[in-house]
Amino acid sequence: MSATHSHHHDLHHHHHEKLSTINTAFMVGIILNLIFVIIEFGAGWFSQSMALMSDAGHNLTDVFSLLLAMLAFRMSKVKSNQLMTYGLGKTTILASLVNALILFVVIGGIAWESVHRLLHPRSVDGTTTIIVAGIGIIINAFTAWLFFRNKDHDLNIKGAYLHLMADALVSFGVVVAGIVILATNWYLIDTIMSFVIIGVIFFSTWSLFKDSLVLTIDGVPKDVDTKVVTKKILEVPGVQNLHHLHIWALSTTVNALTAHVVVEENTSLGSIDRIKTNVKHMLHHYGIDHVTLEFESDTDVCKDICSMGNC
């Protein structure tokens, strides 16, 4: 009894420690990025660097993204109740969708100003650009590192990690622009780099938008292959057929599945329990943990109803 109690205590302690670590990562990331946004935008304004101001605008969305991700992460831990029977896990998906929409607005703003700068070029302080963007590389890389351990367990956290790593690469591009300006006085490179930044942001944003939109409307998560799942369920001993299969995401970390499983007419309750256990165990390895199965025989009336599209 004491060994079991100790095991559960260790699991609870590990879970609490993990939540504390992630919360700390969010807080540190938000504070560091907010301070850097203020410094970077001020330096960009002073040095007339559109690349710096563009990157500052992007980093500001990082602050909002981290705030939304942190809020969604905390809300997803709220237990279900009579009103919200699934809990609030869906907020992690909504946060990802909102982040994508905000980024699209930022892309439009940066593109507008970059076109204006392309038509009306200005001189740029290359030294200031290099120093500030160099600081950005350090801050973004460090903040991304804080999420590294948990990035493969939560799409919401993985999104924050990839976003921050992309920012570090963008800041590297700004440093390159600053070096080119110092070496050649070719100020147009600053505006060109702004368009490169737009391309990087749009590429990552489109992927985030597409994935989060699919999950928002209860589409199948991209890391789940419906054909493979169907094949594996049919391979479980005792399963004769399968229909009315639905797979969707309850949050960025929990996937759900419901299905009608056809078994032989005289299958015992004990055999059904074994089939159910085997199916759930198999689905766990495919990232699906919330499973609801309805068992029926070949002669079940539901088969006829489903064939008419009413099931």
C-alpha positions, 0 to 999 in steps of 0.5 A: 500500500505504501509503495503504491501511495509513494508511486502516486505521490511521485507521479503527482510531484512530477506532474506538478513540477512539469506544470511549474516549469512550463508556466515559468517558461511562459512567464520568462519568455513573455517578459524577455520578449516584451522588453526586447520589443520596446528596445528593438522598435526604438532602435529601428525608429532611431536607425530608420531600419525597416527590418528592425521595426518589422522584426519588432512587430513580429516579436510583439505578436510573439508576446501575444502568442505566448500570453494566449498560449499560457492562458490556454495551457492553464485553462486546459488544466481546468477539470470538466463540469456539468456545463463544460463536460469536456473541460476547457482543453479546446481553448488551446486550439482556439489560441492557436487559431487566434495567433494565426489570424493576428499574424496575418494582420501583422504581415499585412502591416509590414508588407504595406510599410515595406512597399512604401520604403521600397518606393522611398528608400532611406539610409539605415544605421547598420551598426545599430541594426547588427547589435539589436538583432544580435540581442534578438538572436540570443533572447529568442534562442534562449526562450525557445530552449525553455520550451524544448523539453515539452515541445513534442508533447503539446502542439500549443507549446510546439507552436511557441517553440517553432515560432521563437526559433523562426524569430531567431533565424529572422534576427540572424537575417537582419544581422546579415542585412546590417553587415551588408549595409556596413560593407557596401552602403546598399540600403535596399537590402534592409527592405529586401530583408523585410520581405524575406521576414514576411515570407518566413512569417507567412510560411509558418503562419499558414501552416499554423492557421491550417492545422488549427482551423482543421482542429477547430471544426473537429477535423482529424489531427494531422498526426493521425492517419484514419486509414491506418487506425481503421486497418489496425482496429480491424486487425484486433482479434474478434473485430469483424467490421468497423463503421461510424468512425470519428476522430477529432481533437479535444485539445492540442494534446488529447485526441478522441475517437468514437466508433461502432465495432461489429463482432460476431452475434454470440460474442460474450461480454468477457470477449467484448471487454477483451476486444475493447481493452486491446483496441484502446491499448492499440489506439494509445500508441497512435496518440488517441486516448479518449476512446468510446466504442459501441459494439454490435453484431452483423444483425444489429438494426443499426447497420441498416440505419447507418446504410441509409446515412441516418447513423 
